[in-house]
Amino acid sequence: VEMTTQGIDGPIPCFTKVEAFRTSRINGRAYIDDYADHTGRYDYIKGLANGESVEYKYIDFTEEAASITVEAAGSASSINVYLDHELTPIATIRTEKTAGKYLFMPFSAKLGKKISGKHMLRLEVRGGEDISVNLKSFVFGE
């Protein structure tokens, strides 16, 4: 049985904010965790290390997206954005070290090409050997 991010619903429209814990696959030792602060309780992907990734099936690009924004916390890193099983990223998001591992900040990048149709999305973390990145959400923008 194939796991999908959207469950029994159709593909997720690209301009819909997706909570990172809704991943269909985690590649590596990262895991889903929860955290509570003054704004409420939320789930997120904890501890993405160098070379680890999360996948989301399926994102629908019926409208043209020009950028992607992630809410991330932790170490400075690069997050490569891939479609399906392509080897070349459509974007690379540069993140900065945040003041805390739960202080999620938005980081964005422009997309390198026009996208249409339904695709699996993969977010892959790159950086030094000791990095740890937490991921709360992502969304595509115009």
Secondary structure, 3 states (H helix, E strand, C coil): CCCCCCCCCCCEECCCCEEHHHCCEEECCCEEEEEEECCEEEEEEEEECCCCEEEEEEEEECCCCCEEEEEEEECCEEEEEEECCCCCCCEEEEECCCCCCCCCEEEEEECCCCCCEEEEEEEEEECCCCCCEEEEEEEEEC
